[in-house]
């Protein structure tokens, strides 16, 4: 048996559904089913009872789940115990970042890590907050820059950026700010809730409290593309949130306007495993905290 098979099985047990586990692991549903079937063949016992509402663990499945959790925890403990030796030699520091991150946030922190730990190689990946959370808990990232602080004691977090948001609107417009309620009738050119559920819910609650509707969203991934957002806004039927010092230049026909009344603040959290003892990671978080 492989650790990968245990992780797949535990994902099914946690989600109560093969399809939900496949979405969480970002693999196909048949691949998850085949992995579980392979485990059942190796053990010689049925691990899951499949029904119309999902799956449930059999007695053998419950025992395997308990043992698999213990084994994976022991594996992570072993990695932590020897981590200080690995950090002194060649190491990889994997960092998850969202789109629209302030341009000046990461460079100085990465430079400090490179100078203090020259044998640490940093790898930066663009991922949604939800994808970063899964990657952190699956051991595929060392630190994530996320829009919300995740619950639970297995992860530590600190706010590294707070950005008051204004709105992108079809221009030209008179100078001065706008209140959210004056945007009634326009749709919010937002992002899918699956990208960052808590941050999405916070925005929607504020919109509705000011008489606005979230409106139809772009397809998965489309709302993260600046050109798509600009096109929707420039048509005059939608608005989008953006910080004042947004890195992307605005095209003709789109203007940035500050919000007045109840400001909306977008926070970015640095999130990492609570039991990490890596010095290069500690330095990166400290520099990000200082920058924020």
HELIX and SHEET records of a PDB file:
HELIX    1   1 UNK A    3  UNK A   15  1                                  13    
HELIX    2   2 UNK A   18  UNK A   25  1                                   8    
HELIX    3   3 UNK A   29  UNK A   43  1                                  15    
HELIX    4   4 UNK A   59  UNK A   88  1                                  30    
HELIX    5   5 UNK A  106  UNK A  116  1                                  11    
HELIX    6   6 UNK A  129  UNK A  137  1                                   9    
HELIX    7   7 UNK A  180  UNK A  183  5                                   4    
HELIX    8   8 UNK A  193  UNK A  195  5                                   3    
HELIX    9   9 UNK A  197  UNK A  209  1                                  13    
HELIX   10  10 UNK A  222  UNK A  224  5                                   3    
HELIX   11  11 UNK A  226  UNK A  234  1                                   9    
HELIX   12  12 UNK A  279  UNK A  291  1                                  13    
SHEET    1   A 2 UNK A  48  UNK A  51  0                                        
SHEET    2   A 2 UNK A  54  UNK A  57 -1                                        
SHEET    1   B 7 UNK A 120  UNK A 126  0                                        
SHEET    2   B 7 UNK A  91  UNK A  97  1                                        
SHEET    3   B 7 UNK A 143  UNK A 146  1                                        
SHEET    4   B 7 UNK A 264  UNK A 273 -1                                        
SHEET    5   B 7 UNK A 155  UNK A 170 -1                                        
SHEET    6   B 7 UNK A 238  UNK A 243 -1                                        
SHEET    7   B 7 UNK A 187  UNK A 188  1                                        
SHEET    1   C 6 UNK A 120  UNK A 126  0                                        
SHEET    2   C 6 UNK A  91  UNK A  97  1                                        
SHEET    3   C 6 UNK A 143  UNK A 146  1                                        
SHEET    4   C 6 UNK A 264  UNK A 273 -1                                        
SHEET    5   C 6 UNK A 155  UNK A 170 -1                                        
SHEET    6   C 6 UNK A 254  UNK A 257 -1                                        
SHEET    1   D 2 UNK A 178  UNK A 179  0                                        
SHEET    2   D 2 UNK A 259  UNK A 260  1                                        
END                                                                             
